[in-house]
């Protein structure tokens, strides 16, 4: 093996609610993310605290308009094709297919939209890689059932999964169930549509919702294998190796524990059972979820074919309160600054070697093919008046990560592909802003929703094109 395999899937990744816009068009229903404003309240809501929050019709909500991909997908896909994309990872909005999550028949206009998108991709031999749920739960299901805390969502999600698998069985071969499933423990509103009432045991509800998603994910894998026998169905985790801040065994153990918040989900999805450490913790802390007879058999029988993961950063952890006090507010993993690493403008540690470490760690643990389905640098670009962006900082970040990815392959890691995050500028999930950009393609759109939506190639566009053309040899 010299490096990247011949059929390596180079490309980019987007999510419905961060690009499409058209949030109520053609029968689409409201999804959780449609209600998230920018600013301070956003984070509190993502944590499941909706106290006193009512969506204000006069406010600008970023995911209502996204970057208008719903209307510009042909033009945007042509630009991806020009870069030589072999794959585009995108998600289907559950609420385009079942606007309230419970209709007896799916919404034909919603289904037809993704038919057109997949056809457009196929025209350029771009493989669609589809996430069934990327941070969106129908608002109607949050209001009626309290989101994924209720078992009812398992059945409704299974119906949704079967509907899209059946409809797109000739067009989509790579599927993924829940985006960053472990995020449910950190941002429960966008992960699972959870809103907490005063005095509730949040952790217990989170693990109950997690159990429901894990069963729903296994049922979706089952359906995928039955409906499209040659397809691959994967899971998706927000990955990033956790480093102990010092060699103090207490710090090392703390790092092991933090990693287990992530591994718990994948141990179930890839190995088919709750691991011993999770059972112990759930029992000792009174968090064990209610299970129905047969759940454990479902989890065991329908494990994933591959592991999709996002990697932006490694994490560092400490048991020293003084060190912990340095953790940035809003840092969902409780990571402390690593003195050996520089950070992005948003405080995310930049650690290319961490990608090699993470990939090796995951492959050794699960022995299943991996797919890096998100990676990139969120940065503020400074376009000239005619939208020229010299984003050498982005090229440097990606270059270093692609190099380490190649090393991981040489280490023996089986890697299906690499879809970097946000190949075209899109709405940021954490902030709802446009100024945190990841794209090779600039979109003239500002935080307040102003801008012409014009697309322009950044310097990184030509760089990535060349990487793909040379199959990762010329960086
Ligand atoms: C991941 C999400 C994406 C994406 C990315 C970058 O957690 O799966 O939806 O947005 O992070 O994060 P941000 O947009 O906050 O920079």
Boltz pocket constraint, residues with backbone or C-beta under 6 A from the ligand:
constraints:
  - pocket:
      binder: B
      contacts: [[A, 15], [A, 18], [A, 179], [A, 180], [A, 238], [A, 310], [A, 374], [A, 378], [A, 421], [A, 427], [A, 428], [A, 429], [A, 430], [A, 431], [A, 436]]
      max_distance: 6.0
